[in-house]
Amino acid sequence: MNFDLTDVALFVRVCATRNLSAAGREFSLSPAASSARMAQLERQLGARLLHRTTRQIALTQDGETFLERAVALLDAAEQARASVGTGREPQGLLRVAASVSFGRLHLMPWLPAFMERYPGLQLDLRLSDRVIDLAANGIDVTIRNGPLHDSALIARVLAPSRLLLVASPAYLARHGTPQRPQELAEHQCLVLEGVNPWNFRDLDGSLISVRVGGRMRSDNGEAMRDAAMAGLGIALQSTWAVYQQLKSGALVPLLAAYPMALNSVVSAQYLNRKFLPPKTQAFIDYFAARFGPTPYWDEGLPGIGN
């Protein structure tokens, strides 16, 4: 069966965006041309792929089946190009996903220099705190803080992501400074959704688990950091999120003698493929060099052993 790979790529982007016009713009196609190309693909396949109304687009059962094969087909085409592209300058559209906080703090400051280094690249940056399906959304690489969620993905560690407790000097002046993890039960703790209890290592290496609570909780780490700065309580944060506030003294590290039982990593995660496209490899290598085993956000932090 002969069909245009551009039509297949357009279909994948329509599935990701749920918007035919928006997907078409990525290919410099008008809404009418995009609709015509989708209709052409359906005719060639002999199946209806999309339910289209004036307000929404949904996949048919055949569309769901074809989507998986379409992504694999595009991936195979990319691998074929990459297999003969050794030494080729990275080029084309690179789709990157990252969490909102990390993307703003640690990708955006470096991206202008990255784009200048590789003028043949175009960048589509998606910032979201939800875990994104890379295949369904056509994402080349995602930068995440935490464990690998999908066993189908390959992960390259870019930097450690150390956790610590922080509070403002004003909060500590009013409520006192906890000396042992168990004392946190008596404090206002700012709880990030899904992260409770807080687990520490005791002086002898054993586990201390403390279920914490307080008057405020959120699903956003930046909100918890800002609440801590405002004196509302004690927050559990990654050093990459609070390093500036620690250096300025706006936040103070707590319980340094009791490290968190489970720290994490910042990693680049991508689909399992034999030939990683030069554009994706260039992006991962660039940020691995920027961060590294001792990232700049951990350098010189007060009260923290490095």
C-alpha positions in Angstrom: 0.0 0.0 0.0 1.4 3.4 -1.0 0.7 6.5 1.1 2.5 9.7 1.9 4.5 9.7 5.2 3.5 13.3 5.6 -0.1 12.2 5.8 0.8 9.7 8.4 2.8 12.3 10.4 -0.1 14.7 10.1 -2.5 12.0 11.5 -0.2 11.4 14.5 -0.1 15.2 15.2 -3.9 15.4 14.9 -4.2 12.6 17.5 -1.8 14.4 19.8 -3.4 17.9 19.5 -7.0 16.8 18.9 -7.1 19.7 16.5 -6.9 19.3 12.8 -6.2 23.0 12.0 -3.4 23.2 14.7 -1.8 20.0 13.4 -2.0 21.3 9.9 -0.3 24.5 10.7 2.8 22.5 11.8 3.0 21.3 8.2 2.1 24.7 6.7 -1.2 23.3 5.6 -4.5 25.2 5.5 -7.5 23.6 7.4 -9.0 22.6 4.0 -5.8 21.0 2.9 -5.3 19.2 6.2 -8.8 17.8 6.0 -8.3 16.7 2.4 -5.1 14.9 3.3 -6.8 13.1 6.2 -9.6 12.0 3.9 -7.0 10.8 1.4 -5.3 8.7 4.0 -8.6 7.2 5.1 -9.5 6.3 1.5 -6.1 4.7 0.9 -6.5 2.6 4.1 -10.1 1.9 3.5 -11.0 2.8 7.1 -12.4 5.7 9.0 -9.7 6.9 11.4 -11.3 10.0 13.0 -14.7 11.0 14.3 -14.8 14.7 13.3 -17.4 17.3 14.6 -17.3 21.1 14.7 -16.1 20.9 18.3 -13.9 17.9 18.7 -11.9 15.1 17.1 -11.9 11.5 18.5 -10.2 8.4 17.3 -12.3 5.5 15.9 -11.4 2.0 16.9 -9.5 1.6 13.6 -7.8 5.0 14.3 -6.5 3.7 17.7 -5.2 0.6 16.0 -3.5 2.5 13.2 -2.0 5.1 15.6 0.3 2.6 17.1 1.5 1.4 13.7 1.8 4.9 12.4 4.1 6.0 15.2 6.2 2.8 14.7 6.3 3.6 10.9 7.5 7.2 11.5 10.0 6.0 14.1 11.4 3.4 11.5 11.7 6.2 8.9 13.6 8.3 11.4 15.9 5.4 12.3 16.6 4.9 8.6 17.5 8.5 8.1 19.7 8.4 11.3 21.5 5.2 10.2 23.1 7.1 7.3 23.4 10.4 9.0 26.5 10.0 11.1 28.2 13.4 11.3 25.2 15.1 9.9 24.3 18.5 11.5 21.2 18.2 13.7 18.2 19.6 12.0 14.4 19.5 11.8 11.7 19.8 14.4 12.7 18.7 17.9 9.8 18.1 20.3 10.8 18.3 24.0 8.6 17.9 27.1 9.5 18.9 30.6 7.9 19.7 33.9 6.8 23.3 34.2 9.2 24.3 37.1 12.3 22.6 35.8 11.7 23.8 32.2 11.4 27.4 33.3 14.3 27.3 35.7 16.8 25.1 34.0 16.0 24.6 30.3 14.9 28.1 29.2 18.1 29.9 30.3 20.2 27.6 28.2 18.0 27.2 25.1 19.0 30.4 23.3 22.6 29.2 23.2 21.5 25.7 22.2 19.4 27.1 19.3 22.3 29.3 18.2 24.7 26.3 18.1 22.3 24.3 15.9 20.6 26.8 13.5 19.0 23.9 11.5 16.8 23.0 14.4 13.3 24.1 15.2 12.1 23.5 18.8 8.6 22.6 20.1 8.8 22.8 23.9 5.9 21.4 25.9 5.9 22.3 29.7 3.5 20.2 31.7 3.5 18.5 35.1 1.6 15.5 33.8 3.4 12.4 32.5 3.2 12.6 28.7 2.9 9.6 26.4 5.9 10.2 24.1 4.7 8.0 21.2 1.1 9.4 21.1 2.3 13.0 21.3 5.2 12.7 18.9 7.7 13.8 21.6 11.4 13.1 20.9 12.7 13.5 24.5 11.3 14.4 27.9 13.2 15.8 30.8 11.9 14.5 34.1 12.7 14.7 37.8 12.0 11.3 39.3 11.9 7.6 38.4 11.4 6.1 35.0 7.6 5.7 34.6 7.5 3.7 31.4 9.6 0.6 30.9 9.4 1.2 27.1 11.5 4.3 27.5 15.3 4.7 27.7 16.6 7.1 30.4 20.0 8.9 30.6 20.7 10.5 33.9 21.6 14.2 33.5 22.1 15.2 37.2 21.2 14.2 40.7 18.0 15.6 42.2 18.5 15.9 45.9 15.6 16.5 48.3 15.7 18.5 51.5 13.3 20.3 53.9 13.2 24.1 53.8 11.4 26.9 55.7 11.6 30.6 56.0 13.5 32.4 58.9 10.1 34.0 59.8 8.4 30.6 60.2 11.2 29.2 62.3 11.3 32.3 64.5 7.6 31.8 65.3 7.4 28.1 65.6 10.9 26.9 66.3 13.3 24.7 64.4 12.7 20.9 64.4 15.7 19.0 65.6 14.4 15.5 64.7 12.1 14.2 61.9 9.5 13.1 64.5 9.0 16.7 65.5 7.6 17.5 62.1 4.2 16.1 63.3 4.0 19.3 65.5 4.7 21.7 62.6 2.8 23.1 59.7 4.0 21.1 56.7 3.3 22.0 53.2 2.3 18.7 51.5 2.8 18.1 47.8 0.1 15.9 46.5 1.2 12.2 46.5 4.3 12.8 48.6 3.3 11.7 52.2 4.8 10.4 54.4 8.2 12.0 54.4 11.0 9.3 54.8 14.4 10.0 56.4 17.5 8.1 57.3 18.3 8.0 61.0 21.8 8.5 62.3 22.3 4.7 62.3 20.9 4.4 58.7 17.5 3.1 59.7 14.3 4.4 58.2 12.2 7.1 59.8 8.8 7.6 58.3 6.8 10.6 59.3 3.2 11.3 58.1 3.0 15.1 58.0 0.1 17.6 57.7 -0.8 21.2 57.8 -3.2 23.8 56.6 -2.1 23.9 53.0 -1.4 21.3 50.3 -1.0 21.5 46.5 -0.2 19.6 43.4 2.4 22.1 42.4 6.0 22.3 43.7 6.5 25.9 43.0 3.3 26.8 45.0 4.8 24.9 47.9 8.1 26.7 47.6 6.4 30.1 47.5 4.2 29.2 50.5 7.3 28.3 52.4 8.9 31.6 51.5 5.8 33.3 52.8 6.2 31.7 56.2 3.3 29.2 55.9 5.2 26.1 56.8 7.9 23.6 56.0 8.3 22.2 52.5 10.0 19.3 50.9 11.8 20.5 47.8 14.4 19.5 45.3 17.6 21.5 45.5 17.2 22.5 41.8 13.9 24.3 42.8 15.2 26.3 45.8 18.9 26.8 45.3 18.5 30.5 44.7 16.4 31.0 47.8 18.8 29.0 49.9 21.7 31.1 48.7 19.9 34.4 49.4 18.7 33.2 52.8 15.0 33.4 51.9 14.8 29.7 52.8 16.8 27.7 55.3 17.6 24.0 55.1 16.4 21.8 57.9 17.4 18.5 59.5 20.7 18.2 57.5 21.8 15.3 59.8 18.8 13.3 58.6 19.0 12.9 54.8 15.9 12.0 52.8 15.7 8.2 52.4 15.0 8.5 48.6 16.6 11.1 46.4 16.0 11.2 42.7 17.6 12.1 39.4 16.9 14.5 36.5 16.9 12.3 33.4 16.4 12.6 29.6 13.8 9.9 28.6 13.1 8.8 25.1 11.6 6.0 23.1 13.7 2.8 22.7 15.3 3.0 19.3 18.5 1.6 17.7 19.5 4.9 16.0 18.9 8.0 18.1 18.3 11.0 15.7 21.2 13.5 15.7 18.8 16.3 16.9 17.8 14.3 20.0 21.3 13.2 20.7 22.6 16.8 20.4 19.9 18.0 22.9 20.7 15.3 25.5 24.5 15.8 25.2 24.1 19.6 25.5 22.2 19.4 28.8 24.2 16.6 30.2 27.2 18.9 29.8 25.3 21.8 31.4 24.3 19.8 34.5 26.5 16.8 35.3 27.1 14.9 38.5 27.6 18.1 40.5 25.1 20.4 39.0 25.4 24.2 39.4 22.3 24.3 41.6 24.1 22.3 44.3 27.3 24.3 44.3 27.9 26.3 47.5 24.5 25.7 49.2 24.7 26.8 52.8 24.3 24.0 55.4 24.4 21.2 52.8 27.3 18.9 52.4 28.3 18.4 48.8 
